[in-house]
Amino acid sequence: MSAALASVLTPDSFPSPPIEPAVSSRRPKLWLCAYFPELALTAAGLDLQQAVALQVQHKGRPSLYAVSVPARQAGVEAGMASAAALALCPGLQIRDRDMQLERIALSALADAALTFSPWISLDCRNALLLEVGSCLTLFGGVENLRKQLCRVLLGSGHSPVIALAPSPAAAELLARLNIEISVQQSAELHSLLGPVPLNRLDWDTGLLKRLSRTGVQTLADLWRLPRDGLARRYGVGLLHRLDALAGNDNRILGQFHRPPRFAASRELPTELEKLEHFFPAVEQLAAELADFLRQRDAAALGVRLLLSHFRRPASCIELSFRSPSRNAGHCCRLLREKLERSALPAPVLNVELVCEAIAPFQPQTFSLFDDEQQREHDWQTALEQLQDRLGHQALQYPATAAEHRPERAGTLAYAPHAADAPRPTRPLRLLAEPEPLDPATLTYLPDKERIESGWWDGAALRRDYRIAHDRSGRKLWVFRDLKPGGGWYCHGLFG
């Protein structure tokens, strides 16, 4: 926060609101925003006590996205080119930004904050929005709730700035301005946010420049102007933003839900060594998992079976399904296959079944007159059992590589290859070496394909491919070599 803004907006300059709102028949909504200014750096595992920064590609050039306090003290700022930042701070550590790590960290923080409110939104960047109006009495008021939430979030390794307001937009703005205050009445927002300069708002740059040219510098200046004139000149969207900051926020926010997770265990009456003795407990857990999934209209992508031993580490049996499943019998068959081939280090005292990879259930479509769907299901089941017996690396699938040259386009993968965009017709079987042939003996189909590639690695080729039939009726994939002195060759056979 700038010195000018700090002189205008400081928590001490505002009267402290009462801890408890006035008694009414219906408690108004109160939004808490927990903003994490260092989320990107902390999620990346960087030491904030050192000069560190994250960079992103902006218009083809690396620029800084987030910098730590020691780096800012050395003159480094967000948006600066990486080379300029290194010139100012030679010891600066720069890493690429990983948005996936940020999403995972924010989801983990939201999961921890569910203890304080059942309604949490992740719609704001680097922030959590909690509706806490109905939860204040459970935690002894605003200040107690704020302290307990801050303690939990700090324990997760992230330092939040927490503000409360009657609207999510106002709470987010106060938190981003580093003003930790609680405002419970909408009438207080005008006087509180009025001195905020417009250049501190996360609005469109073009709109801010247009407002600045007219002499409008603060939110108070905007609120004093006629609404109909603002709507005609700058659009209705500006009025919606002002109303949201004033406490009339009608946005529909997305709600965060904790991902479903199943975990159940059975303690055995005594130490059991034989599979036949403790596997009935596993079957009971699999049946509970199937009921859990059916109640949520979901299916499992995999399960983990933990077998506890006396004074030894637990044995872990992991299972991944080729397609989402909630069939308890199928799960038990695969677990038994693995257990029969796994040597347990000691007798079993406890069994636990855990399922965290859960997806929406997709029912199969069935035909009235044939059993092709059932045959496909049986085939997938047989493949899973085969893979379970021989190992994950035993089954491989034909796949295509990112390569235009036919000799290098085919590969093998350990998972089914997803359907790509339509490709030109090519034979499944290619000859080890293209064989020369007489083009006069062929009858050509109208399909043509030119392949010109490989000039960068010393294996350049230029070919025109055709589909043709020879005098024996075979369907061939032939090409003409466009290099000087090239001829016609057969490269593959169809069917």
PETA-V89944 format. One line per field, one symbol per residue. burial: # if it has 16 or more other ideal C-beta (glycine too) atoms within 10 Angstrom, else .. Layout:
BEGIN
burial=???
END
This chain:
BEGIN
burial=....#...#...........#........###############.#....#####.......######.##..#.#...#.#..#...#..#.#..#....#..##..##.##..##.####.#.########.##..#..#..##..##..#..#.#.##################.######.#.##..#######.##.....##..#....#.##..#.......#...#...#.###.####.#...#..#.....#.....#...#.....##.##..##..##.##....############.....#.#.###..#####.###.####.#.......###.#####.##..................#...#..#..##......#...#.....##..#................##..#...#..#....#........#..#......########.......######......#####...
END
